[in-house]
Amino acid sequence: MKLKQLLLVIGVSAVSAVSSVWLYNSFVPGRNGTGFYQSTDGKAPVNYAGFFGNAAPGSETIDFTKAANAAVPAVVHIKTKTPAKRITNQLPNRNRGGMFDDFFDQFFNYPQIQPEQRASGSGVLISDDGYIVTNNHVISDGGTGVAEEITVTLSNKKNYKAKIIGKDPSSDIAVLKIDGTGFPYLIYGNSDNVKLGQWVLAIGYPLTLETTVTAGIISAKGRSIGINGRQSQTPIESFIQTDAAVNQGNSGGALVTTDGQLIGINSAIYAPTGTYAGYSFAIPVNLAKKIVNDLIKFGDVKRPYLGIMSDGKNVNSTDGAYVGNVAPDGAAAKAGIKKGDVIKKINEVPISSWSELQGTVASLNAGDNVKITYKRDGKELTTSAVLKADQGTYQNIAANSLGDLLGAELEDADKKMAQRNDANGGIRVKKINKGGPLSRTRMQEDFIITSINGVEVNSIEELSRAIAGLRGDNLSLEGFYDGYDGLYRYPVTLAPEEE
């Protein structure tokens, strides 16, 4: 190539490069002040200041070994045994079907043998003299009773016979005791202070394995999953949700922070296949320790009450606890709380849902003076209330409110009539209002409601509590008609029909 040609090529290339840079600066968004670009001067944009201000220090590597080594000796393996027993499979009177009764009785009303039942779970030592907290369902006999034999095995392989101090199906907490002193135990943390994204460890004895430690993060707080309703008519749920792997056998085990403090009792898993599927749920330790203290001191739980119910429609809200019925003689009414208020904080603990309110109040004691922050008509207000040992009386108010919700006039069923139909009680549907949820079913007036979503209800007050704990708008009402055989079930949707 000749020198002139070479110089020409170099010149054209230089001009093209300069032109490209000029065109880029002039027309590409972000270079002329009209588009988006990120600063490269090392300074964070103003709108990122909050993020960096709230972020935890990330310069040091998180070490799980100290927490694991501290917690493992305090987590125990619980094994239960219920001996084989003779049962009678007798059909309830109101389930029978007329002329076939005698025929079926010949075949089904005879003694049967229920085989020996064995199960296992986990527990946490909380004192050096052998007190252990676990789940109520871990020590259950499969029904409302407890297993006849309970054995506790420590991480050092020593076995102990345990006795039951007390149990609380509503929160799924039970307390055991083994004889001895000098046991390793875990220190309570503060579950109100746990943060989303915080590292935690789950420790227990899953799938008949030895002590197992898994790690995850706090993925949600104040979760209600409806599982405690299987063993109690007054379930309390405000779970800590994590993605630490938990399986059958982990129930009753420890959820601990990276500094080895107990912040939860592992209780349930999301398991459509029967095994861990990504989420696990733990009872917050602030709730657990109140239940434990009451069981040890009194043998049962002394529950505190505000004297309010959810409004039902907003029970799944995440911007506070919406107040429905208020008992005129309850703690909340005395403090000035009214229907329609939205509770945002209890003692400065944020409340984003009804389940969080339940869990926070349940962790306190009757007689405690609590500060309540709430919203009314868009304004934030504060008041104080002294928690009571009873809910207060608001059955008539509950009836009116439930009537509005279901579209019916309701009253407690006549006790003699209920007994005549082999029921413990019920709620009579006096009148079905046109356009309401019940009018969209095949239900007839004078129907007696005896259960909702499989949970027995014997009064309007019990039905109110059950509906207040619903997750979603769909429910199933079951009951009977006086003088007619059999149970009737009606699916009900609370949400209004779309036009």
Secondary structure, DSSP 8 states (H G I E B T S, - for coil): --HHHHHHHHHHHHHHHHHHHHHHHHHSTTSSSSS-----SS---GGGHHHHHHS---SS----HHHHHHHGGGEEEEEEEE--EEEE----GGG--GGGHHHHHHHHSSEEEE--EEEEEEEEE-STT-EEEE-GGGSB-SSSSB-SEEEEE-TTS-EEE-EEEEEETTTTEEEEE-S-S------B--GGG--TT-EEEEEE-GGG-SSEEEEEEEEEEEE--S-GGGT-SS----EEEE-S---TT-TT-EEEETTS-EEEEEEEE--TTSS--S-EEEEEHHHHHHHHHHHHHHSS----B--EEE-STTTT-SS-EEEEEE-TTSHHHHTT--TT-EEEEETTEE--SHHHHHHHHHTS-TT-EEEEEEEETTEEEEEEEE-BSS----HHHHHHHHHHHHTEEEEE--HHHHHHTT-S--EEEEEE-TTSGGGGSS--TTEEEEEETTEE--SHHHHHHHHHT-SSSEEEEEEEETT--S-EEEEEE-S----
